[in-house]
Structure formats: C-alpha cells, structure tokens
C-alpha cells in the first residue's frame, strides 16, 4: 500500500481518454474507504468508477464498444476475474488492473500470481518504509498499534490507521507457524535509529540498525 498504484491507474486511464478511447473503471464493492462512485488516491486525487460485487457483475456492467477497462484493488475480486481479464484482452480490450501482490503476511495474495503471470506488462511500484525509510514492498497491518497475527483475516479494508508500508526487514507478523517456510517474516519489531547517510547502503541512503 501507499506505493501510488491508484495514482498510476488514474494516470493511465486519463491518458487513454486523451487518446479518445472509450473507458470504464471499476472497483470492488468491498472497498468502502470512499464513495462508491469514485476511486481515490491517498493524496485526494479521484476518478469516477463503478462499484461491483464480483467479476460477474463487472462483466454485466461492461458497455458495448468499451476499449479500456480499469480495475482498482483487483485482489478484492473473486478468482473468476482472471479468466474474465483474459477474455477481454483476447477481444482487444486493454485491461489496466491495480492491486496488491502480497497480503499482510507477506504471502502471495490469492489469485494475484496467476494474474501477474498472464499479464502482458507488469509495473511493480514500491512505497517508502515507515520504519527505516527504505524501499517498501510489504504491507504492515496494525491492530491497536501492534502488528497483526498470522491467523487474522486476509481481507480487512482500511487505510493509514490500519496499514503502513514496510520493507522486508521491518515487516512484522505475530504468531507465524513455526514450520512455515516464510523465513523472511519478522516476528518482532526492528530497532531503528534515525536515518543517516552511509556509503555502505548506497541504495537506501541510510544506516539502519537491524536486530540480529
């Protein structure tokens, strides 16, 4: 989250509109963070969209002659959205889908690996880690200010009060099953001192104090 994926979706859709292509944008009805008739970035940029319950409702709502379909938070849809996207692409419709590839545990999010594998073009965006300032690829879920537990529900709609961006090292999940192969998951919060320039970390531009 907070990587700019909604902003990128809006940018691409507006670009298609400037090219005079017929566009429709959809969002899942599960996403209740803003009005059902729009999608909105964390910076307040909005765009008109239709909220639909599932992939069948999305297909039924498609207008004749549509050339570009945008789908926001596609990970909230059912698995039938993958063959639907395939059928649209095969029919010559450009589909722009924005969503999370990993859930709050750092695991592949449902059908997203299948969708990514079938996509013609993939853009992976990153946020800034709220702990160390590095490049964030994980979504940290917080419950009463504490990292969520492994066995919490996968889908929980929320914004900055519930989620924040974290890098692999700072991402924390409580109660990870001991035998689980996800060795990259942190089970306790890292200690981080204020960022400082360091030649040993040219990519991050910060000298982070990682726990052993």
C-alpha positions as CSV (number, residue, x, y, z in Angstrom):
1,X,0.0,0.0,0.0
2,X,0.9,3.7,-0.3
3,X,3.0,2.9,-3.4
4,X,1.0,5.1,-5.8
5,X,-0.8,2.3,-7.6
6,X,-4.2,4.1,-7.7
7,X,-2.5,7.2,-8.9
8,X,-0.8,5.2,-11.7
9,X,-4.1,3.6,-12.7
10,X,-5.8,7.0,-12.9
11,X,-2.9,8.4,-15.0
12,X,-3.1,5.6,-17.5
13,X,-6.9,5.8,-17.7
14,X,-6.7,9.5,-18.3
15,X,-4.1,9.0,-20.9
16,X,-6.4,6.6,-22.7
17,X,-9.2,9.2,-22.6
18,X,-6.9,11.8,-24.1
19,X,-6.5,9.3,-27.0
20,X,-10.3,9.3,-27.4
21,X,-10.6,5.7,-26.3
22,X,-13.8,4.5,-24.6
23,X,-13.0,3.8,-20.9
24,X,-14.7,2.2,-17.9
25,X,-13.3,2.0,-14.4
26,X,-14.4,-0.5,-11.8
27,X,-13.8,-1.1,-8.1
28,X,-14.8,-3.8,-5.7
29,X,-17.9,-3.1,-3.5
30,X,-15.7,-4.4,-0.6
31,X,-13.7,-1.2,-0.8
32,X,-15.7,1.1,1.4
33,X,-12.9,3.7,2.1
34,X,-14.6,6.3,-0.1
35,X,-17.7,6.9,-2.1
36,X,-18.9,4.0,-4.3
37,X,-18.8,6.2,-7.4
38,X,-15.1,7.0,-7.3
39,X,-11.6,5.7,-6.7
40,X,-9.3,8.0,-4.7
41,X,-5.6,8.2,-4.0
42,X,-4.2,8.8,-0.5
43,X,-3.4,12.4,-1.8
44,X,-7.1,13.0,-2.6
45,X,-7.0,12.6,-6.4
46,X,-10.2,10.9,-7.5
47,X,-11.7,9.4,-10.6
48,X,-15.2,8.1,-11.5
49,X,-15.7,4.4,-11.0
50,X,-18.4,1.8,-10.7
51,X,-18.5,-0.4,-7.6
52,X,-19.4,-4.0,-8.4
53,X,-19.8,-7.0,-6.2
54,X,-17.8,-9.6,-8.2
55,X,-16.4,-10.4,-11.6
56,X,-19.9,-11.5,-13.0
57,X,-21.3,-8.1,-12.0
58,X,-18.3,-6.4,-13.6
59,X,-18.8,-8.3,-16.9
60,X,-22.6,-7.5,-16.9
61,X,-21.8,-3.8,-16.4
62,X,-19.5,-3.5,-19.4
63,X,-20.7,-1.1,-22.1
64,X,-20.8,-2.0,-25.8
65,X,-17.7,-0.8,-27.5
66,X,-15.5,-0.3,-24.4
67,X,-11.9,-0.2,-25.3
68,X,-10.1,0.3,-22.0
69,X,-11.1,-1.2,-18.6
70,X,-9.6,-0.1,-15.4
71,X,-9.9,-2.3,-12.3
72,X,-8.9,-0.9,-8.9
73,X,-7.9,-3.2,-6.0
74,X,-8.4,-6.2,-8.1
75,X,-7.3,-8.5,-5.3
76,X,-10.7,-8.0,-3.7
77,X,-12.5,-9.7,-6.6
78,X,-13.2,-13.4,-6.9
79,X,-10.9,-15.8,-8.9
80,X,-13.2,-15.7,-11.9
81,X,-11.8,-12.2,-12.6
82,X,-8.6,-13.8,-14.0
83,X,-10.4,-15.6,-17.0
84,X,-12.5,-12.5,-17.4
85,X,-9.5,-10.3,-17.9
86,X,-8.1,-12.9,-20.3
87,X,-11.3,-12.9,-22.4
88,X,-11.3,-9.1,-22.5
89,X,-7.7,-8.9,-23.6
90,X,-8.3,-11.6,-26.2
91,X,-11.1,-9.4,-27.5
92,X,-8.8,-6.5,-27.9
93,X,-9.8,-4.6,-24.8
94,X,-6.9,-3.1,-22.8
95,X,-7.3,-4.0,-19.1
96,X,-5.4,-2.0,-16.5
97,X,-5.6,-3.7,-13.1
98,X,-4.1,-2.3,-9.9
99,X,-3.8,-4.4,-6.8
100,X,-1.6,-5.9,-4.1
101,X,0.6,-8.9,-5.0
102,X,1.2,-9.8,-1.3
103,X,-1.2,-9.9,1.6
104,X,-0.4,-8.5,5.1
105,X,1.5,-11.7,6.0
106,X,3.9,-11.3,3.0
107,X,2.3,-14.2,1.2
108,X,1.0,-14.2,-2.4
109,X,-2.4,-12.6,-2.4
110,X,-4.9,-15.2,-3.6
111,X,-5.1,-15.4,-7.4
112,X,-2.7,-12.5,-8.0
113,X,0.3,-14.7,-9.0
114,X,-1.9,-16.2,-11.8
115,X,-2.9,-12.8,-13.0
116,X,0.6,-11.4,-12.9
117,X,1.9,-14.4,-14.9
118,X,-0.8,-13.9,-17.6
119,X,-0.3,-10.1,-17.9
120,X,1.5,-8.7,-20.9
121,X,3.1,-6.0,-18.9
122,X,3.7,-5.6,-15.2
123,X,4.7,-2.5,-13.2
124,X,5.7,-3.1,-9.6
125,X,5.6,0.0,-7.5
126,X,7.2,0.5,-4.1
127,X,6.4,2.7,-1.2
128,X,8.7,4.1,1.5
129,X,9.1,2.1,4.7
130,X,7.6,3.9,7.6
131,X,10.3,2.5,10.0
132,X,13.6,2.9,8.2
133,X,12.9,5.0,5.1
134,X,14.0,2.2,2.8
135,X,12.1,0.8,-0.2
136,X,8.9,-0.9,1.0
137,X,7.5,-4.0,-0.6
138,X,5.3,-5.2,2.2
139,X,2.0,-4.1,3.8
140,X,2.1,-3.9,7.6
141,X,-1.2,-4.5,9.3
142,X,-1.6,-2.9,12.7
143,X,-4.3,-3.8,15.3
144,X,-4.4,-1.3,18.2
145,X,-0.9,-0.2,17.1
146,X,0.5,-3.7,17.2
147,X,1.5,-6.0,14.3
148,X,-1.4,-8.3,13.2
149,X,-1.3,-12.0,13.9
150,X,-0.7,-14.6,11.2
151,X,-4.2,-16.1,11.6
152,X,-6.1,-12.8,11.3
153,X,-8.5,-12.5,8.3
154,X,-6.7,-11.9,4.9
155,X,-9.0,-9.1,3.8
156,X,-9.6,-6.1,6.2
157,X,-10.3,-2.8,4.4
158,X,-8.5,0.1,6.0
159,X,-6.1,3.0,5.4
160,X,-3.3,4.6,7.4
161,X,-4.9,3.8,10.7
162,X,-4.7,0.1,9.9
163,X,-1.8,-0.3,7.5
164,X,1.6,1.1,6.7
165,X,4.3,0.4,4.2
166,X,7.3,-1.6,5.4
167,X,10.4,-3.1,3.8
168,X,11.2,-6.8,4.1
169,X,13.4,-6.2,7.2
170,X,10.9,-4.1,9.1
171,X,7.8,-6.2,8.3
172,X,6.4,-7.9,11.4
173,X,3.8,-10.7,11.7
174,X,3.0,-12.2,15.1
175,X,2.3,-15.9,15.7
176,X,3.8,-17.2,12.5
177,X,3.5,-21.0,12.4
178,X,6.9,-22.5,13.5
179,X,7.1,-24.8,10.5
180,X,6.2,-22.1,7.9
181,X,8.8,-21.6,5.2
182,X,8.4,-17.8,5.1
183,X,11.8,-17.2,6.7
184,X,11.7,-13.5,5.6
185,X,8.9,-12.7,8.0
186,X,10.0,-10.7,11.1
187,X,8.3,-11.8,14.4
188,X,9.4,-8.8,16.4
189,X,9.8,-5.1,15.6
190,X,13.2,-4.0,14.5
191,X,15.2,-1.3,16.4
192,X,15.7,1.6,14.1
193,X,17.8,4.7,14.8
194,X,17.3,8.0,12.8
195,X,18.5,7.7,9.2
196,X,22.0,8.9,8.3
197,X,23.9,8.9,5.1
198,X,26.1,5.9,4.7
199,X,28.3,4.7,1.9
200,X,27.6,1.1,2.9
201,X,24.0,1.5,2.0
202,X,24.0,3.4,-1.3
203,X,20.6,2.2,-2.3
204,X,18.8,3.1,0.9
205,X,20.8,6.1,1.7
206,X,20.5,5.3,5.4
207,X,22.4,3.4,8.0
208,X,19.8,1.2,9.7
209,X,20.3,-0.7,12.9
210,X,18.9,-4.1,12.2
211,X,18.4,-6.6,15.0
212,X,20.3,-9.9,14.9
